[in-house]
Amino acid sequence: MFSRNHFSDLDEMLQSLVGWDLDFLPLERGKFPSRIGQYLFNDTFIGEANFFKKVEQRGATPPGYRTFVVPKNDRVNYHWRGREIDGQTLSLFPPNGELFSVSNGSFQVFTISFSFRILEEALEKVKSNKIKASIQGEQIWKVSHQKLHRIRDLIRRLISKSSEPGLFNSQEIEYELVSEILNSIDHSRSSALESWKRRDTALLKCVELIRSVNHNHNLTLSDLCRESKVSERTNQYAFKDRYGLTPKEYIKNYNLRMVRNKLKMSRKGARIQDVASEFGFWHMGQFASDYKHHFGELPSESLIRSK
């Protein structure tokens, strides 16, 4: 299986993905331009992600695999599970595959998901206790330019052959790729992970509260501070630094997204006003204007597309 597509609609992009369970919240207004590639081999599932606007990424990696992330170039920079990731960093999702990331408009990465079988076989061959111990949980490693160039080259070789079904045996390059990644880990700089900063932990608690309660539009900054146990100033700074939004703006973005999801799943006869008011939008003129600026279309257009 292989596919490579361009998108301008976030929901269409998410629906095209195989194996991943994702929930994205756009943090900038307008369409969501992206380019996605998916390439499935015998024991390796490669994803190629290019996002051109800031977005909060949540969800889980494909089940039955361990998933590594390889930056496509040295200019990549994003926030992943409480840590800053740059273009020289190789990362590994935790065994449960949980994703929590905030990426900017230059997010370009490969995701490399290896089956448990090929990973275990490769680990037996390298016989390195350091590697075995370091991939038990989530990890990040600083990798040399030379090693990263080699890994990217192998990834691109696999991708270039993906459109030749029956003419190409990928297994040799798959083993070469997993071995090169493990070798890079063995020669990497310190892989020690710092615990999440207090501010990041507080931010995560706020976001979980916003996403879990009904009528979250009634939440105040004081409510968020009680939940996160930090000051109003710290909360304001954390949201602004991570999302480029105030807590109030984040809640509004999230609720606009929820309205859009519900409109696109609505049955015939649904009323936009009813859906909007459910998420705290009472003034329909302002709501329609905000919605259009945020998604590049009117609520009525989203509703029509649901039919």
Wavefront OBJ file of the C-alpha trace (Angstrom):
o trace
v 0.000 0.000 0.000
v 1.280 3.447 -0.848
v -0.333 6.862 -1.207
v 0.815 10.465 -1.492
v -1.697 13.318 -1.364
v -2.008 17.069 -0.902
v -4.789 18.501 1.290
v -6.199 21.884 2.218
v -8.867 20.518 4.584
v -7.758 19.127 7.950
v -10.610 16.630 8.254
v -10.017 15.188 4.797
v -6.356 14.729 5.678
v -7.157 12.970 8.965
v -9.684 10.677 7.283
v -7.066 9.582 4.757
v -4.671 8.258 7.404
v -4.364 4.516 7.937
v -3.633 3.060 11.383
v -3.259 6.347 13.255
v -5.923 7.535 15.713
v -5.548 11.323 15.625
v -7.276 14.434 16.945
v -5.807 17.712 15.660
v -6.659 21.229 16.776
v -5.560 23.956 14.312
v -4.009 26.940 16.078
v -4.046 29.314 13.108
v -6.957 30.526 11.012
v -7.815 29.450 7.491
v -7.374 26.275 5.499
v -4.930 23.618 6.672
v -2.472 22.880 3.836
v -0.662 19.577 4.244
v 1.071 16.843 2.290
v 0.873 13.226 3.448
v 2.584 10.048 2.274
v 1.851 6.517 3.554
v 3.923 3.472 2.606
v 3.314 -0.024 4.004
v 5.960 -2.737 3.590
v 6.382 -6.211 5.110
v 7.269 -5.107 8.651
v 7.587 -1.352 8.299
v 4.979 1.392 7.956
v 6.437 4.731 6.855
v 4.545 8.002 7.164
v 5.624 11.261 5.563
v 4.028 14.322 7.165
v 4.300 17.939 6.012
v 2.117 20.473 7.857
v 2.234 24.146 6.912
v 0.296 25.674 9.825
v 0.565 25.495 13.576
v -1.454 22.632 15.071
v -1.894 20.706 18.309
v -1.520 16.982 17.637
v -3.073 14.374 19.914
v -3.894 10.704 19.505
v -2.062 7.403 19.122
v 0.355 5.688 16.745
v -0.575 2.544 14.744
v -1.178 -0.439 17.073
v 1.155 -3.406 16.779
v 4.189 -1.246 16.021
v 6.850 0.837 17.791
v 7.073 4.219 16.108
v 10.149 6.414 15.674
v 10.134 9.989 14.360
v 12.899 11.175 12.011
v 13.069 14.878 11.032
v 13.143 15.310 7.253
v 15.692 18.134 7.519
v 17.763 20.061 10.057
v 15.337 23.007 10.157
v 12.538 21.064 11.849
v 11.530 22.280 15.309
v 8.475 21.318 17.352
v 7.271 20.570 20.888
v 6.758 16.870 21.653
v 5.530 15.452 24.957
v 6.980 18.289 27.026
v 10.273 18.535 25.134
v 11.693 20.679 22.365
v 12.649 18.607 19.313
v 14.981 19.847 16.587
v 16.282 18.562 13.271
v 19.012 16.448 14.879
v 16.744 14.572 17.249
v 15.509 11.021 16.779
v 12.494 10.241 18.974
v 10.528 7.141 19.974
v 6.894 7.127 21.061
v 6.057 5.375 24.349
v 4.823 1.767 24.105
v 1.176 2.900 24.375
v 1.719 5.141 21.328
v 0.333 8.274 22.998
v 0.838 11.446 20.953
v 0.863 14.978 22.340
v 2.662 17.558 20.236
v 2.482 21.169 19.087
v 4.050 21.818 15.690
v 4.569 25.000 13.713
v 4.265 25.665 10.005
v 7.522 23.937 9.130
v 6.670 20.487 10.463
v 8.269 17.935 8.142
v 8.973 14.458 9.517
v 9.061 10.776 8.693
v 7.339 8.386 11.087
v 8.851 4.891 11.010
v 6.678 2.189 12.574
v 8.394 -1.196 12.948
v 6.523 -4.397 13.745
v 7.471 -5.999 17.058
v 8.900 -8.945 15.118
v 11.479 -7.044 13.069
v 12.440 -4.875 16.036
v 13.023 -7.888 18.286
v 15.052 -9.675 15.609
v 17.221 -6.609 15.076
v 17.760 -6.206 18.827
v 18.939 -9.809 19.076
v 21.555 -9.150 16.409
v 23.012 -5.976 17.899
v 23.282 -7.498 21.410
v 23.485 -4.080 23.085
v 22.074 -3.721 26.585
v 22.182 0.059 26.191
v 19.845 -0.054 23.193
v 17.503 -2.628 24.735
v 17.156 -0.562 27.885
v 16.744 2.763 26.110
v 13.842 1.745 23.858
v 11.675 0.329 26.641
v 9.804 3.615 27.029
v 9.695 6.935 25.208
v 13.041 8.401 24.314
v 14.877 11.088 22.404
v 18.422 10.918 21.082
v 20.767 13.524 19.596
v 22.098 11.902 16.431
v 25.000 12.985 14.231
v 24.377 14.570 10.815
v 26.055 11.584 9.170
v 23.805 9.047 10.903
v 20.638 11.038 10.199
v 21.622 11.437 6.544
v 22.052 7.658 6.290
v 18.656 6.994 7.913
v 16.896 9.509 5.649
v 18.578 7.992 2.597
v 17.297 4.501 3.491
v 13.790 5.858 4.088
v 13.756 7.567 0.706
v 15.070 4.415 -0.996
v 12.153 2.451 0.432
v 9.642 5.122 -0.570
v 11.028 5.337 -4.094
v 10.436 1.595 -4.548
v 6.958 1.537 -2.984
v 5.203 1.952 -6.339
v 6.775 -1.227 -7.738
v 4.585 -4.022 -6.302
v 5.878 -7.476 -7.135
v 9.110 -6.095 -8.576
v 10.852 -5.139 -5.361
v 11.676 -7.089 -2.207
v 11.765 -4.488 0.562
v 12.862 -6.809 3.363
v 16.597 -6.222 2.955
v 16.269 -2.428 3.158
v 13.779 -2.704 6.044
v 16.352 -4.641 8.087
v 19.034 -2.185 7.032
v 16.856 0.715 8.211
v 15.989 -0.707 11.630
v 19.624 -1.707 12.144
v 20.828 1.786 11.211
v 18.384 3.400 13.647
v 19.505 1.099 16.471
v 23.160 1.736 15.592
v 22.497 5.488 15.678
v 20.996 5.137 19.146
v 24.064 3.215 20.299
v 26.335 6.038 19.093
v 24.090 8.918 20.125
v 24.695 11.553 22.731
v 22.964 11.325 26.091
v 19.393 10.077 25.823
v 18.373 11.074 29.337
v 14.926 12.624 29.472
v 14.058 15.417 31.817
v 10.707 15.240 33.533
v 8.036 17.571 32.206
v 8.543 21.120 33.385
v 6.086 22.378 35.983
v 4.644 24.845 33.467
v 4.107 22.117 30.838
v 2.456 19.851 33.406
v 0.145 22.692 34.425
v -0.693 23.419 30.797
v -1.577 19.777 30.151
v -3.913 19.766 33.170
v -5.655 22.891 31.856
v -6.094 21.416 28.391
v -7.480 18.159 29.806
v -9.990 20.146 31.873
v -11.072 22.194 28.854
v -11.579 19.051 26.796
v -13.378 17.066 29.484
v -16.067 19.379 30.897
v -19.383 20.346 29.389
v -19.946 24.071 28.869
v -16.216 24.765 28.993
v -16.955 28.267 27.651
v -17.930 29.099 31.245
v -14.469 28.226 32.553
v -12.531 31.147 33.976
v -8.812 31.639 34.340
v -9.309 31.085 38.071
v -10.838 27.664 37.345
v -7.807 26.725 35.266
v -5.446 27.926 37.991
v -7.203 25.835 40.628
v -6.882 22.766 38.386
v -3.229 23.345 37.471
v -2.113 24.797 40.826
v -0.126 27.626 39.244
v -0.656 31.387 39.131
v -2.715 33.227 36.523
v 0.442 34.777 35.143
v 2.096 31.360 34.721
v -0.990 29.964 32.989
v -1.261 32.935 30.643
v 2.411 32.654 29.742
v 2.240 28.874 29.244
v -0.669 29.105 26.791
v 0.870 32.016 24.910
v 4.283 30.378 24.701
v 3.037 26.954 23.592
v -0.015 27.792 21.481
v 0.346 31.466 20.646
v -3.098 31.910 22.241
v -4.553 33.030 25.556
v -6.540 30.417 27.527
v -9.772 32.114 26.389
v -8.664 32.001 22.741
v -7.703 28.327 23.086
v -11.163 27.479 24.454
v -12.790 29.373 21.585
v -10.618 27.553 19.005
v -11.441 24.208 20.559
v -15.179 24.900 20.626
v -15.207 26.105 17.011
v -13.554 22.816 16.119
v -16.214 20.893 18.054
v -18.988 22.794 16.246
v -17.412 21.953 12.898
v -17.132 18.276 13.808
v -20.775 18.151 14.844
v -22.014 20.040 11.777
v -20.156 17.662 9.471
v -21.779 14.679 11.202
v -25.258 16.198 11.411
v -28.323 14.676 9.843
v -30.881 16.438 7.709
v -32.797 19.115 9.612
v -29.988 20.091 11.973
v -29.970 23.788 12.888
v -26.677 25.656 12.997
v -27.924 27.866 15.823
v -28.658 24.833 18.019
v -25.218 23.331 17.454
v -23.425 26.653 17.967
v -25.271 27.478 21.189
v -24.390 24.041 22.585
v -20.751 25.196 22.578
v -21.359 28.697 23.912
v -21.789 30.688 20.688
v -24.933 32.803 21.098
v -24.408 35.656 18.650
v -24.848 34.092 15.224
v -23.369 36.964 13.221
v -20.137 36.977 15.196
v -20.078 33.182 15.256
v -20.414 32.922 11.463
v -17.644 35.485 10.988
v -15.282 33.698 13.412
v -16.079 30.344 11.823
v -15.356 31.637 8.306
v -12.054 33.178 9.377
v -11.049 30.003 11.190
v -11.967 27.367 8.598
v -12.239 29.277 5.335
v -15.914 28.414 4.894
v -19.287 29.306 6.437
v -21.050 26.984 8.914
v -23.749 26.423 6.301
v -21.124 25.127 3.870
v -19.869 22.614 6.438
v -23.451 21.499 7.053
v -24.128 21.041 3.329
v -21.001 18.887 2.998
v -22.312 16.584 5.714
v -25.221 15.479 3.524
l 1 2 3 4 5 6 7 8 9 10 11 12 13 14 15 16 17 18 19 20 21 22 23 24 25 26 27 28 29 30 31 32 33 34 35 36 37 38 39 40 41 42 43 44 45 46 47 48 49 50 51 52 53 54 55 56 57 58 59 60 61 62 63 64 65 66 67 68 69 70 71 72 73 74 75 76 77 78 79 80 81 82 83 84 85 86 87 88 89 90 91 92 93 94 95 96 97 98 99 100 101 102 103 104 105 106 107 108 109 110 111 112 113 114 115 116 117 118 119 120 121 122 123 124 125 126 127 128 129 130 131 132 133 134 135 136 137 138 139 140 141 142 143 144 145 146 147 148 149 150 151 152 153 154 155 156 157 158 159 160 161 162 163 164 165 166 167 168 169 170 171 172 173 174 175 176 177 178 179 180 181 182 183 184 185 186 187 188 189 190 191 192 193 194 195 196 197 198 199 200 201 202 203 204 205 206 207 208 209 210 211 212 213 214 215 216 217 218 219 220 221 222 223 224 225 226 227 228 229 230 231 232 233 234 235 236 237 238 239 240 241 242 243 244 245 246 247 248 249 250 251 252 253 254 255 256 257 258 259 260 261 262 263 264 265 266 267 268 269 270 271 272 273 274 275 276 277 278 279 280 281 282 283 284 285 286 287 288 289 290 291 292 293 294 295 296 297 298 299 300 301 302 303 304 305 306 307
